[in-house]
Amino acid sequence: MLHTFHVAGTHCNACKMLIEDVLSEDTTLRDATVDLEKKTLSLESDEEKPSLIKRLNTELAPFGYTLS
């Protein structure tokens, strides 16, 4: 299923590339894409949204990004 999250902490193309690269290593996710203008992250996953957001925040927090 398709999930879209607001992503805080992004401001440049390097942010976009870093988030997409980190999430591309997660085999449970597909098509992770950051939209810098909208400050969103869209991806496909079979995981339910509450557990997915918690897990992704754990993966992205060391880089200074937060999903909501």
C-alpha positions as CSV (number, residue, x, y, z in Angstrom):
1,M,0.0,0.0,0.0
2,L,1.1,3.6,-0.7
3,H,2.1,5.7,2.3
4,T,2.9,9.4,2.4
5,F,4.6,11.2,5.3
6,H,5.6,14.7,6.1
7,V,9.4,14.8,6.5
8,A,11.0,17.5,8.6
9,G,14.6,18.5,8.3
10,T,14.9,18.4,4.5
11,H,16.2,21.5,2.6
12,C,18.3,20.4,-0.3
13,N,18.9,17.8,-3.0
14,A,21.5,16.1,-0.8
15,C,18.8,15.5,1.9
16,K,16.5,13.9,-0.7
17,M,19.3,11.7,-2.0
18,L,20.4,10.6,1.5
19,I,16.8,9.7,2.6
20,E,16.2,7.8,-0.6
21,D,19.5,6.0,-0.3
22,V,19.0,5.0,3.3
23,L,15.5,3.7,2.6
24,S,16.5,1.9,-0.6
25,E,18.6,-0.5,1.6
26,D,15.3,-1.6,3.4
27,T,14.0,-4.5,1.4
28,T,10.5,-4.1,2.9
29,L,10.1,-0.7,1.2
30,R,9.5,0.1,-2.5
31,D,9.8,3.3,-4.5
32,A,10.7,5.7,-1.6
33,T,10.6,9.2,-3.1
34,V,11.1,12.5,-1.4
35,D,9.4,15.7,-2.7
36,L,11.4,18.6,-1.5
37,E,8.8,21.2,-2.4
38,K,6.0,19.5,-0.5
39,K,8.4,18.1,2.2
40,T,6.9,14.6,1.8
41,L,8.1,11.1,1.6
42,S,6.1,8.6,-0.4
43,L,6.7,4.9,-0.5
44,E,5.1,1.5,-0.8
45,S,5.1,-1.0,2.0
46,D,2.9,-3.8,3.3
47,E,3.5,-2.7,6.9
48,E,0.8,-0.8,8.8
49,K,1.4,3.0,9.0
50,P,1.8,3.3,12.9
51,S,4.6,0.7,13.1
52,L,6.1,1.8,9.8
53,I,6.5,5.5,10.9
54,K,8.0,4.4,14.2
55,R,10.6,2.2,12.5
56,L,11.4,4.8,9.8
57,N,11.9,7.5,12.4
58,T,14.4,5.3,14.1
59,E,16.3,4.8,10.8
60,L,16.2,8.5,9.9
61,A,16.7,10.2,13.2
62,P,20.5,9.8,13.2
63,F,20.5,12.0,10.1
64,G,18.3,14.7,11.5
65,Y,15.0,13.8,9.7
66,T,11.6,13.2,11.3
67,L,8.5,11.7,9.7
68,S,4.9,12.5,10.8
